[in-house]
Amino acid sequence: MADTGTLDRRTWQTALDEITQEHEGELVTIEILDPEIGHQHEAERLPFAYEAYDPKDDVVVVAVGGQSSRYPVVLRHMVQNPREIDVAPSDIAEPTIRIVDKDGTATLITFYREQSGTGS
């Protein structure tokens, strides 16, 4: 994705669709940075399925797995009422997306290109 930094809310649907196409087949880590609970890993280096924004329900959905017999189940992480989406440049080694919800909890999605030893 060419644009980086904080995304305009009007572009969230399109931008996340582009990110899905750009990072198809890569591995992702999903981390939650909650001001009250702390830092939690929800998924670590699982196959990226998609990322989407639903304006009707005001939710961002990040899905991993569900694409092979090794990872047959789809895990969906949802960020309700997001207030900000930031995108790091895709030309860095590990591009990251940060989604901040209305309470200040941040979800980090980090992409990893396939590396030896991580295949199925």
Order of alpha helices (4+ residues) and beta strands (2+ residues): beta-alpha-beta-beta-beta-beta-beta-beta-beta
